[in-house]
Amino acid sequence: MKKFTIENGTNICSIGLSNVGSYIKFKEPLAMVWADNSGSVGKYFCALPYNEDYRTTMRNKINDSLNTDFTDDIEALYDILKPLFPIFRNGDYSLCFYANKEKEFFQYQTSIDNFSNTHFNKLEVLFPRRTTNLLNTEAIKNEHRAFLKENKISKKYYQSNILEYSTDGIYDGWYSFFATQPRENIDQDRVRYFEEKMRNGERPFAIIFNALLESEDFESSYYILDGHHKLLAYQNLGLCPPLTLITHLPNNIDETEFDIEQLKKHLFPWQIKHILEHWEG
């Protein structure tokens, strides 16, 4: 691990973090994950309107053909990624590389077996079913009313409220990787291209971004900065990916930048209502 400080940041890309959840922002929010607060470890996940500038910036800043094991040379990795850092906000960060030959990123232990065995989370790349767009608010309401009417007769589905109907729900998701672009932007030929590379022994890494406020025990979800196609290829082949993890380390709650007013411009009213009802802030 390498810890470093960004002093020339432009705050174009950052993570908003609170006790209720987190979101990744590139000028505007891109994706959000928050707790369902229904007595389980469930979460809600939504993607916001797609930002082509975000994708272009990431592509231009990062050489996506990198295929090097930086386990013993974190300084070299830091130098390669330096052009990316100014898009983040000023503050303290850490940089980690996981070759994942032993699946170290995905390892965990549990009290179920008294922490005696090592278990592994599977690679899970999560895309939402739909993009949240306030222009569709009335259409979603009408869809939900029609769904309730039809389902009352067929009893085919669970009687979900409008929050559940319009928002992806996931269980756990602590080690899942959350997409920052919609699935329809995925190029399947590109996924197959990486699958072929991996079958031939190459292991290009993906770049993940998260935030951690240790003093409050707040930790964000893991958001994909670069590597949607690579991660899908790894997932299709059942392989464990090498990962670069960039973590923002705010020193206090004032640096967590959780801006509900920004979210109000993009999330459906019932999503905002749920967040506010459970947000201690």
N, C-alpha and C positions, 0 to 999 in steps of 0.2 A: 504493500500500500504506500502511496505517496500523498502527503497532505500539501496543499498549496493554497495561495490566496490570489484571487482575481481583483485587480485594482483598475483595470481599464474596461470593465464590463459596460455593455450598453443596455442590459436588462431587456433585450428582445425576447429571450427565451428564459423561462423560470418556472418554478413549481410553487403554487400556492398551497399552504399546509395548515391544517387545523385539527382539532380533536374529532371532527366529524368526517373528514376525508381530505382529498387532495385533488389538484388539477394541474395539468401542464399548460403553459401559455406560450404562444409565439406571437407577440404583439397583442393577440386576443386569445382567449381560452381555446384549446384544441380538444381536450378530453378530460373527463372528470370521473373519479371513483369515490363513492362515499358509503358509509355504513347504513344498512337498512334498519338498524336499531329495533329489531323485532324479537330480541332474545336469542339470536343465533349469530354466527360469524358471517352471515350473508352480506353482500354489497350490491350497490347499484353502479352501473357503468354506462356512460353515454359519450358519444363523440359529437363535437360541434361542427358547424360548417367548415368544409375543407379549405385549407390555406395552401395554395400552390407555391407561394413565396417560401413557405416553410420547407417544402420538399426540395425546391431548387437550392435554397441556402445550404441545406444539409448535404446535398449532392456535391455542391461546389466546395464545401469546406472539408469533406471527408473523402479519402481515397477508399472506395468500397472494395477494392481488390486486395486489401491487406490480408496476409495469410501467414503471419508470423506469431510465434509463441513468445510473449513478452513476460513470462513468469519471472525470469531472472534479470529483466532489463526494463523496469518500469520507467526509468528516465528516458529511454528511447521512445517508449509509447507516449510519454508526456510531450516530448518534442514534436512528435508526429501530430498530436491532437491540439497543439498550441493554437493553430489558426481558428479552431472552434471556440475557444474559451471566451473571447470578447463578446460573443452573443449572449453570454450569461450575465447575471447581475453580480455586482461586487460582493465579495465575501469569502468565507473559507470553504474549501472543497477537499474531497479525497478522490483518488484515482486508484482503482483496483483492476487487476487482470486475472481472469479465471480461465486457465487452459481447459479445465473441466475433463481432463483425462480420468480423474477419479470422481467426477461429478460433484466436485466440492461445493459449488454454488447451491446445488440442489439437495445437499445432505441435511438431515435433521434427526434429532432424537426426541423421544416422547416419554411421558410418565407412565403410559400404558404398559410398557415393559421395563419400567424403572430405569429408563435411560441406558439400558444395557446394549441395545442394538442400534445400528445406523440405518436410517430409512432414507428414501429418496423421493422428492417431489418430481412429477413428470413435467416435461416442457409443455407449457400451455400458452399459446399465442391467442389473445382474445380480441376479436373485432365485434363491434356492436351491430345489431341487426339494422338499425336505422340511424340517421344523423338527426340530432336535435336542431330544429329550425323554427324560430318563432313565427315565421310566415305560415307555417303549417298548423298553428295552434287550433284553429277552428276545425280544420280537416281532421285532426287527431281526435278532437272531441266527438265529431260526427261518426268517425270510425268506431270509437269506443262504444257509443250508444248503439250502433248497429250490431256490434259484436255481442253486447249484453242481450239484446233482443233475440238474436239468432241462437245464442248459447243457452238462453232460458228454455228454448224448445229442444235443442239437440243435447244439451248437457255434456257436450264433447270436451269442454275445457274448464279449467278452474275459473271461478268467477272473480277475475282480477279487477282491482280498481284501476283508475286511469294512470296512476303512477306506475304500477306493475305492468300495465298494458303497453305503455309507451317507453319504458326504460328497461334495459337489459339487467337481469338479476344474475348474480353469480354466487357460488358458495365458496367461502374461504378466499382464494385468490391472492394470498400473501406473496406467493412466489410466481404468480402469473405475470406475463409481459403484456402490457396494454397497448394496443395499436394507437398511433397518433394520426392515422389516415384511414379512410373508409375502405372496406374490402373491395369495393368496385374499382378502386385505384390500383389494385394489385394486378401486375402483369404475369399471367401464368407461364408465359414463355420464359420470363426472367426466373421464376421459381424453378422451372425445369433446368434452366442453365446452371443454377447453383447446385441442384441435385446431381447433375452430371459431374461437376467439379468435385463434389463431396465423395461420389463413388470412386473417383480417381485419387482420393486421399487428401484433397485440400480441405482446410478447416478455417475459412474466413470468419472473423469474429463480428458479432453485433455490438452495438453501443447502446447501453441502457442508462437512463437518468432517473435519479430519485432524490429525496431530501430527508434529512433526519434531524429532529430537534431533541437531543438527548435529555435535556433538563425537564421536558414535559412528556417524554416518551411518545412523541409524535413521529410517525414514520409514514412517508408517502408510499403509494404504489410504485411499481416499476414501469416506467414509460419508455417505449422504443424511440430512441433518437435516430438511429440508423440500423437497418437490417431487417425490415419486414419480410422481404423476399427470402433472405438467408434463413431467418428463423422458421419460416413456413417450410422451406426445403429440409431443414434439420428435423422438424416435426414430422414431415411426411416419411422421412427415412428412419425415424426412431433413433436419431443420434443426439448426443448431448453437445450443445454449441459452446465454443469459446466465447467469453463475454468480457467486454470492457464496461465497468460500472463507474459512472461519475456521480458523486453524491454531494449535494449542497449541504453544508453543515451550519445552519443559522445558529447564532450564539444566544438569541433570546426570541421571544414570541413576536417582537416588533419586526423581526427580519423574515418572518414566515410568509408575508405578503398575501394572505388570504383575503381576496377582494370580492365581497358578495355583490357589490354594485356592478362589477364587470360581468359576473355570472348571470345577473338578472337580464342582461342584454341578449343572452344566448340560450338559457335554459327555459323550459316550459314553466309556467307559474306553479304548477303542482310539484315540480321538482324543487324549485326554490323554497316553497312552503315546507317541504319535508326536511330540507337542509337546515332552514332556520329553526324549526321546531327542535332540532337535536344539536344545534351548534352552541357551545358554551363560549360565546364571544360577542 
